[in-house]
């Protein structure tokens, strides 16, 4: 008995030793894929605006309300959450890979034997019966020893896929947060442009009134009247055009926030929203932890490593241990009589693939190629991320310069319109000079509003490209 126990201990030690073996070596994410700094930035400050939660970055209450609604009710995000839940169950399932399978089975059979068969004649002769009854109640156990780490690799693959589903949702949320904020800022720009158009229309009406008086008194020709009316129609046409754009933008925000088309509350104006002062981008190496799509690419490499391990382990023998035990009897009255009805069985088997070895070898080589592809995908994800951050940085810088120049031009044209109006009323300027000044002011004010919106979008794009918006 002692010898048998020692044998079992030796087998367990041997299995444990083999289980610690690793048949494939993992490939790490290439460290040279990330640059030391972004273009035109020499700062090594590790802090970044992406560290801020979206509520800290977007402080307007109306915008926060829209973003919060989108996060809770956007159908794409809800689908992403369901993907996470499914991946979580797959991960839970993979954790039971090392646990032996234990089944309980109870059967009762009755077989009517042929009178002309050998079994029938024997049963009738010795048991005086024409049928055989069989009653079984047994526990069946099976276990595959994870000698080559195949089951561990399956767990790693399931974990990586679960984490990937979480990162996919984060990436989707960053995009949705950016889209909602861009839509909100576009709405504020349209509001500002609508107000500009209405003010310009009122200014044109005033000018047209004076020209009509001069026309009636014979001071100007019908050409002056016609040109003033044409200039007025330009501002008048803008109003329904902008009102249409506002309605369409509100409808788009409704869809992304998971609601039916309706007007959107906004208790602020484009002019009152301040641009971010000197936003910090941090260092590129932080993109792996902050930006979900880059993290997703890194997790894809981990999953590919696990799949290579699974494919490699499939080339080696597998050890399976099975056991069964319970009660059996050919009479129901004796079914649970012990120890007479007890039975038991223990077996071990080693299976080595032979005929399908080439197929498994090909699958192993394919898994290695797929892993190489994930390394390239990681490099590409980093390139795209660094490129987007660099684009956003230059946009933030150059748009501020453009906005400053445009603001100066608007201030100059506002003075020019006032001077032209006074000179025209005093007879020292022509109606054409007034119309040109008013037209230039209208276009410049509309352009300034567009530049302000574009600058805000650049701030949002920098925040998103750095990985902000999912916290």
C-alpha positions in Angstrom: 0.0 0.0 0.0 2.8 2.3 0.9 4.5 1.6 -2.4 1.3 2.6 -4.3 1.0 5.8 -2.4 4.6 6.7 -3.2 3.9 6.0 -6.9 1.0 8.3 -6.9 3.0 11.1 -5.2 5.8 10.6 -7.8 3.3 10.9 -10.6 1.8 14.1 -9.1 5.2 15.7 -8.7 6.1 14.8 -12.3 2.8 16.3 -13.6 3.4 19.5 -11.5 6.9 19.8 -12.9 5.7 19.4 -16.5 2.8 21.8 -15.8 5.4 24.5 -15.0 6.9 24.1 -18.5 6.3 26.8 -21.1 6.5 25.6 -24.7 6.5 29.1 -26.4 8.1 32.4 -25.6 5.9 35.5 -25.6 6.6 38.5 -27.8 6.5 41.9 -26.0 5.2 45.1 -27.5 8.1 46.9 -29.3 9.4 49.7 -27.1 10.9 51.6 -30.1 7.4 52.0 -31.5 6.9 55.2 -29.4 8.9 58.4 -29.9 10.3 60.4 -27.0 8.2 63.4 -27.7 5.5 64.8 -30.0 6.4 67.1 -32.9 7.3 70.6 -31.9 7.1 69.8 -28.2 10.2 69.7 -26.0 8.5 69.4 -22.7 8.8 66.1 -20.8 5.9 66.9 -18.4 4.1 63.6 -17.8 0.9 65.3 -16.9 -1.7 65.6 -19.6 -5.2 67.0 -20.1 -6.3 63.5 -20.9 -5.9 62.8 -17.1 -8.9 64.9 -16.6 -12.3 63.3 -16.5 -14.7 64.6 -19.1 -16.7 66.5 -16.5 -13.6 68.3 -15.5 -12.7 69.1 -19.1 -16.2 70.1 -20.2 -17.5 72.5 -17.6 -20.6 73.8 -19.3 -23.7 72.4 -17.6 -25.7 72.1 -20.8 -22.9 70.2 -22.5 -22.4 67.9 -19.5 -26.1 67.1 -19.6 -25.9 66.0 -23.2 -22.7 64.0 -22.7 -24.2 62.2 -19.7 -27.3 61.3 -21.7 -25.1 60.0 -24.5 -23.1 57.8 -22.2 -26.2 56.3 -20.5 -28.5 56.0 -23.6 -26.4 55.7 -26.7 -27.2 52.4 -28.3 -23.7 51.8 -29.7 -22.3 52.1 -26.1 -25.0 49.8 -24.8 -24.0 47.2 -27.4 -20.4 47.6 -26.4 -21.4 46.9 -22.7 -23.2 43.7 -23.8 -20.0 42.7 -25.6 -18.1 43.2 -22.3 -20.6 41.1 -20.4 -20.3 38.3 -23.0 -16.5 38.4 -22.8 -16.7 38.3 -19.0 -18.7 35.1 -19.1 -16.1 33.6 -21.5 -13.4 34.6 -19.1 -15.3 32.9 -16.2 -15.7 29.8 -18.3 -12.0 29.6 -19.1 -11.1 29.7 -15.4 -12.7 26.3 -15.0 -10.4 24.7 -17.5 -8.2 23.2 -14.8 -11.0 21.9 -12.7 -11.9 18.3 -13.2 -15.3 17.5 -14.8 -17.6 15.6 -12.5 -20.9 14.2 -13.7 -23.6 12.2 -11.9 -25.4 9.6 -13.9 -28.3 7.3 -12.8 -29.7 4.7 -15.3 -32.2 1.9 -15.1 -32.7 -0.5 -18.0 -34.8 -3.5 -18.7 -34.0 -5.7 -21.7 -36.3 -8.4 -23.1 -34.1 -11.2 -24.4 -34.9 -13.5 -27.4 -35.9 -17.0 -26.4 -33.8 -18.3 -29.3 -30.6 -16.4 -28.3 -27.8 -17.8 -26.1 -28.3 -15.0 -23.6 -32.0 -15.6 -23.5 -31.6 -19.4 -23.0 -29.0 -18.8 -20.3 -31.1 -16.2 -18.4 -34.2 -18.4 -18.6 -32.2 -21.5 -17.4 -30.4 -19.9 -14.5 -32.6 -17.0 -13.5 -35.9 -18.2 -14.6 -36.5 -14.8 -16.2 -37.1 -13.6 -19.8 -35.6 -10.1 -19.3 -32.5 -8.5 -17.7 -32.6 -5.5 -15.5 -29.6 -3.2 -14.9 -29.5 -0.4 -12.3 -26.5 2.1 -12.2 -25.7 5.2 -10.1 -22.2 6.6 -10.7 -20.0 9.6 -10.5 -17.8 10.1 -13.5 -14.6 12.3 -13.2 -12.3 13.4 -16.0 -9.3 15.7 -15.9 -6.7 16.9 -18.4 -3.3 17.7 -16.9 -2.1 21.1 -18.2 1.4 19.8 -18.9 2.2 22.2 -21.7 0.3 25.3 -20.5 -2.5 24.9 -23.1 -5.3 25.6 -20.6 -3.3 28.5 -19.1 -2.9 30.0 -22.5 -6.7 29.7 -23.0 -7.2 31.7 -19.8 -4.7 34.3 -21.0 -6.5 34.6 -24.3 -9.9 34.9 -22.7 -8.6 37.6 -20.3 -7.0 39.6 -23.1 -10.2 39.4 -25.2 -12.2 40.5 -22.1 -9.9 43.5 -21.6 -10.1 44.3 -25.3 -13.9 44.5 -25.1 -13.5 47.0 -22.2 -11.0 49.1 -24.2 -13.3 49.0 -27.3 -16.0 50.5 -25.2 -13.7 53.2 -23.8 -12.5 54.1 -27.4 -16.2 54.3 -28.5 -17.0 56.5 -25.5 -14.1 58.9 -26.3 -15.4 59.3 -29.8 -19.0 59.8 -28.7 -17.9 62.4 -26.1 -15.9 64.3 -28.7 -18.8 64.1 -31.2 -21.3 65.4 -28.7 -19.1 68.3 -27.7 -18.3 69.1 -31.4 -22.0 69.1 -32.1 -22.7 71.4 -29.1 -20.1 73.9 -30.1 -21.4 73.8 -33.7 -24.8 74.6 -32.3 -23.4 77.6 -30.4 -21.6 78.8 -33.6 -24.8 78.6 -35.6 -26.6 80.6 -32.8 -23.9 83.2 -33.0 -24.1 83.4 -36.8 -27.8 83.6 -36.7 -27.5 86.6 -34.4 -24.9 88.2 -36.7 -27.3 87.7 -39.7 -30.2 89.3 -37.9 -28.1 92.3 -36.8 -26.7 92.7 -40.3 -30.3 92.5 -41.7 -31.4 95.3 -39.3 -28.3 97.4 -40.5 -29.2 96.7 -44.1 -32.8 97.8 -43.5 -31.6 101.0 -42.0 -29.4 101.7 -45.0 -32.1 100.7 -47.5 -34.5 103.1 -45.7 -32.1 106.0 -46.2 -31.5 105.1 -49.9 -35.2 104.9 -50.6 -35.6 108.5 -49.2 -32.8 109.7 -51.4 -34.2 107.9 -54.4 -37.6 109.5 -53.9 -35.9 112.9 -53.6 -33.8 112.2 -56.7 -30.5 112.1 -55.0 -29.6 108.5 -56.2 -30.6 106.4 -59.1 -32.6 103.2 -59.1 -29.3 101.3 -59.4 -28.5 102.3 -55.8 -31.9 101.1 -54.6 -31.5 97.8 -56.4 -28.0 97.1 -55.0 -29.1 97.9 -51.5 -32.1 95.6 -51.8 -29.8 92.8 -53.1 -27.4 93.3 -50.2 -30.4 93.1 -47.8 -31.6 89.8 -49.4 -28.1 88.2 -48.7 -28.5 88.7 -45.0 -32.2 87.8 -45.1 -31.4 84.5 -46.9 -28.9 83.6 -44.2 -31.5 83.5 -41.5 -33.7 80.5 -42.7 -30.5 78.8 -43.9 -29.0 79.0 -40.4 -32.3 78.1 -38.7 -32.3 74.9 -40.8 -28.8 74.1 -39.9 -29.6 74.6 -36.2 -32.6 72.1 -36.4 -30.5 69.5 -38.2 -27.7 69.8 -35.6 -30.2 69.4 -32.8 -31.6 66.3 -34.5 -28.1 64.9 -34.8 -27.4 65.5 -31.1 -30.7 63.8 -30.3 -29.7 60.6 -32.2 -26.3 60.4 -30.6 -27.8 61.0 -27.1 -30.4 58.2 -27.6 -33.5 60.4 -27.8 -36.0 61.5 -30.4 -35.4 64.8 -32.3 -36.0 67.8 -30.1 -34.6 71.3 -29.3 -31.5 71.3 -27.2 -31.0 73.4 -24.1 -28.0 75.7 -24.1 -27.5 78.3 -21.4 -24.3 79.7 -22.8 -22.9 81.4 -25.9 -20.0 80.8 -28.2 -18.4 84.0 -27.0 -18.4 83.1 -23.3 -16.7 79.7 -23.7 -13.0 80.1 -23.1 -10.3 78.1 -25.0 -7.9 75.9 -23.1 -4.8 77.8 -22.2 -1.5 76.0 -23.0 -3.0 72.4 -22.8 -0.4 69.8 -21.8 0.0 66.8 -24.1 2.3 64.8 -21.8 4.7 62.2 -23.3 4.0 59.7 -26.0 4.7 56.6 -23.9 1.6 57.4 -21.8 -0.6 56.8 -24.9 -0.4 53.0 -24.2 -2.2 53.4 -20.9 -4.4 56.4 -21.7 -5.5 55.8 -25.3 -8.0 52.9 -25.5 -7.2 51.9 -29.2 -3.5 51.7 -28.5 -4.1 49.6 -25.3 -6.4 47.4 -27.4 -3.6 46.8 -29.9 -1.3 45.8 -27.0 -3.9 43.4 -25.6 -4.3 41.9 -29.1 -0.6 41.0 -29.0 -1.2 39.3 -25.6 -4.0 37.3 -27.1 -1.9 36.4 -30.0 0.9 35.2 -27.7 -1.7 33.0 -25.9 -2.9 31.6 -29.2 0.6 30.7 -30.2 1.0 28.9 -26.9 -2.3 26.9 -27.5 -1.2 25.9 -31.0 2.3 24.9 -29.8 0.9 22.8 -26.9 -1.5 21.0 -29.3 1.6 19.4 -30.9 2.6 17.6 -27.7 0.9 14.6 -25.9 -2.0 15.3 -23.6 -2.5 13.4 -20.4 -6.1 12.6 -19.4 -7.1 10.9 -16.1 -10.6 9.4 -15.7 -12.3 7.8 -12.8 -15.8 6.4 -12.2 -17.5 4.9 -9.1 -20.9 4.1 -7.8 -23.5 1.5 -7.3 -24.7 -1.2 -9.8 -27.1 -4.1 -9.5 -29.3 -6.3 -11.7 -32.0 -6.1 -9.1 -33.6 -2.9 -7.9 -34.0 -4.3 -4.4 -30.2 -4.7 -4.2 -29.3 -1.5 -5.9 -28.1 0.4 -2.8 -26.8 -2.6 -0.8 -23.2 -1.9 0.2 -20.5 -2.9 -0.2 -21.8 -5.6 -2.5 -23.1 -3.1 -5.1 -20.1 -0.8 -5.1 -17.8 -0.5 -8.2 -14.9 1.7 -9.1 -12.5 2.5 -12.0 -9.5 4.7 -12.5 -7.7 5.1 -15.8 -5.0 7.3 -17.3 -4.3 7.9 -21.0 -1.7 9.8 -23.1 -2.7 11.0 -26.5 -0.1 12.0 -29.1 -1.4 13.5 -32.4 -0.1 11.5 -35.4 -2.0 11.8 -38.6 -3.1 15.3 -37.9 0.4 16.5 -36.9 1.0 18.4 -40.1 -2.3 20.2 -39.7 -1.4 21.2 -36.2 2.0 22.3 -37.3 0.5 24.5 -40.0 -1.9 26.0 -37.4 1.1 26.8 -35.2 2.9 28.5 -38.0 -0.2 30.5 -38.9 -0.6 31.6 -35.3 3.0 32.9 -35.3 2.3 34.9 -38.5 -0.9 36.3 -36.9 1.2 37.4 -33.9 3.6 39.2 -36.2 0.7 41.0 -37.8 -0.5 42.1 -34.3 3.0 43.6 -33.7 2.6 45.6 -36.9 -0.9 46.6 -36.0 0.4 47.9 -32.7 3.0 50.0 -34.4 0.4 51.4 -36.8 -1.9 52.2 -33.9 0.9 54.1 -32.2 1.7 56.0 -35.5 -1.9 57.0 -35.9 -2.2 58.1 -32.3 1.0 60.2 -32.3 0.0 61.7 -35.7 -3.4 62.7 -34.4 -1.9 64.3 -31.3 0.7 66.2 -33.4 -2.1 67.4 -35.8 -4.2 68.6 -32.9 -1.2 70.4 -31.3 -0.5 72.4 -34.4 -4.2 73.2 -34.9 -4.5 74.5 -31.4 -1.5 76.8 -31.8 -2.2 78.1 -35.3 -6.0 78.5 -34.9 -5.4 80.8 -32.0 -3.2 83.0 -34.2 -5.9 83.0 -37.0 -8.6 83.8 -34.5 -6.6 86.8 -33.2 -6.1 88.2 -36.7 -9.7 87.6 -37.6 -10.9 89.4 -34.4 -8.7 92.4 -35.3 -10.2 92.5 -38.8 -13.8 92.4 -37.4 -13.0 95.3 -35.1 -11.6 97.3 -38.0 -14.6 96.6 -40.2 -17.0 97.5 -37.4 -15.4 100.9 -37.3 -15.5 101.1 -41.1 -19.2 100.4 -41.2 -19.9 103.2 -38.6 -17.7 105.6 -40.5 -19.2 104.7 -43.9 -22.8 105.1 -42.5 -22.0 108.6 -41.1 -20.2 109.7 -44.2 -23.1 108.5 -46.4 -25.7 110.3 -44.4 -23.6 113.5 -44.6 -23.1 113.0 -48.4 -19.4 112.3 -48.2 -19.5 108.6 -49.1 -21.4 106.7 -51.8 -24.0 104.0 -51.2 -21.6 101.5 -52.8 -19.0 102.1 -50.1 -21.6 101.5 -47.4 -22.8 98.3 -49.1 -19.2 97.0 -49.5 -18.4 97.8 -45.9 -21.5 96.0 -44.6 -20.9 92.9 -46.8 -17.3 92.7 -45.6 -18.3 93.0 -42.0 -20.9 90.2 -42.3 -18.5 87.8 -43.9 -15.7 88.6 -41.3 -18.1 88.1 -38.3 -19.3 84.8 -39.7 -15.7 83.7 -40.3 -14.7 84.7 -36.8 -17.5 82.6 -35.3 -16.4 79.7 -37.4 -12.8 80.1 -36.3 -13.9 80.1 -32.6 -15.8 76.9 -33.2 -12.9 75.3 -35.0 -10.6 76.3 -32.1 -12.9 74.6 -29.6 -13.0 71.5 -31.8 -9.2 71.5 -31.9 -9.1 71.5 -28.0 -11.6 68.6 -28.1 -9.6 66.7 -30.7 -6.4 67.1 -28.6 -8.2 65.8 -25.6 -9.6 62.8 -27.5 -6.4 62.0 -29.3 -4.5 61.8 -26.0 -7.1 59.3 -24.7 -9.4 61.6 -22.8 -13.1 61.1 -22.5 -13.6 57.6 -21.1 -13.1 58.5 -17.4 
